[in-house]
Amino acid sequence: MDDTRWLSAADQDVWRTFVTMLGALGEHMDRQLQRDSSMPYTYYEILVVLSAAPGRALRMSELAGLRGSSRSRLSHAVARLEAQGWVERRECPTDKRGSIAVLTDAGFAALAAAAPGHVNTVREAVFDRLTPEQVTALGAISAAILDGIDPDKTLPGCRELR
């Protein structure tokens, strides 16, 4: 017996619009950061997470979890950030198998330089297009979806928006 709960035509339209928007928004953010700061969106987000961490440092495994990334993909990205001088990888003092990613002063400066253009792009692409009520609804919808796929709340994001 097939227990699949198929999407209605209206649900399919919403889902396809959502997926298209999500992909296009990520590409839009990436293009702006590449153009204005020579930095992929993925690298920007790694720098953001490190900048908010105590001592601007996190274990690589924790950083991968917070970014929702595989360890191998994160390791490659951090290697590129190291080559830029924006991140240093240090040995973990409590676990010789682990390593810690540390945001350097140069990385913090690169983040600070990229942030204004990125924030303007976010504002123009998202918040300027929505009413205050839609912004509130977007926050609540995003939090509800995150709660469903990340019930242990390991991913960053404010979920107190309801």
N, C-alpha and C positions, 0 to 999 in steps of 0.2 A: 504494500500500500504506500502511495506517495504522500508524504506529510509535508511536502514543500509548500510554503506559504508564498505563492507567486505574487509579484508586484502587480498592482492594478495599472492600467494605462496612465492614470494621473500620477501614481507613485513612480512609475518608470520615467515620466517626464521630469519630475522633481529630482530624481536620482541622477539622471543624465545631465541635467542642468547643473546640479551641485558638483558632480565629478568634473565636468568641463570647466566650471568656474574655479575649482580648487587647483586644477592643473594650470590653467591660464594665469591665475593669480601668482602661483609660485614662479612661473616663467617670467611674468612681468617684474616681480621683485628681483629675480636673478639678472635679467637684462639691465635693470637700473643700476644694481650694484656693480655688475661687470663694467658697464659703460662709465660710471662715475668714480668707482673706487678700485677697479681691476680686482674684484673679489667676488667669487660665487656666493650666492645666498647661503648655501650650506656652511661655508667658512664663516660668514658673518654670524650665523646662529651659534656656531661653536664658540666664537669669541664672546658673544652675548652671555652664554651660559657660564663661561669661565669668569667673565667680569663680575658676575653676581655671586660667585662662590667665595667662601671664606678664604682669604689669602690669594684669591684669583687662581685657585688650584683645585683640581679634582682627579681622583683615580680615573684612569682611562675606562674601566668597566662602568663606573658610575656615569661618566660623561656619555658613554654610548647609550646607556639606559635613558638618560635625560633627553637625549637627542632622538631616541627611537631608532637608533642605527645599529648595524652589526659592528662587532669589534673590528673586523678586518676593514670595513669601509671607513670607520672612524680613524683607524691607524693610518690609512692612506691619506686621509684629509689632514691629520695632525702632522704627518711627514711633510706635506706641502706647506703647512703653516710654519713648521720649523724652518724650512728652507727660506721663508720670507722673514724669519726672525721674529715672528709674532707669538710663537708658542715654544716653550722648552719642555722636553720630556725628561723627567727625573725618575730615579729609582725610588720605589716605595720603601720607606724605612721599616715598615712592619711586615712586608711581604715581598720577598726578593723576586717573586714571579710577576708582581704587578708593577705598573708605572703610573706616574702622576703627570698630567698635563698642566702646565703653568702658563698663564697669560703673561707675556713680557710687557715691559713699559712700551716698547715699539708696537706690540699688538694692541695694547689699550689705546695708544694714539691713533692707530689705523681704524679701530672701532669708533673712536670719538670723531674722526674725520668722516667716516662713512655714515654715521648715524643721522645727521640732519637730512641728507638726501633720501635715505631709506624711510625715515619718518614721514617726510613729505609725500613720498610715493604711497605709503600705506594710507595716509590721510586722504589723498586724492582718489585712490583706487577703491577704498572701502568706506571710510567714515563720512566723506563728503557726499557720498551717493545714498546714504541712509538717513532716515529720520531718527530722532532720539529714541523713539519707540522701537524701531527696527534694530538699532544698536543694542538695546536692552534684550530684545528677542534673540538676536544673534549670539549674544553672550550666554543666554540661558540654553539655547539649542546646542551650542558648542560644548557647554559644560555637561549637558545631559548625554551627548554622544561620547564624550571623554569618560564619563562615569561608567558607561556601558562597556567600553573597550579597555579601560584602565581602572578597574574597580579598586585596586590597591593604591591608586594615585601616585604612581612612580614617575609619571610624566609631569613636566612643569605646566603651570597654568592655573589661574584663579578659577575655582569652581563654586564660589560663594555668590554668584551673580543672579541667582534666582529670586 
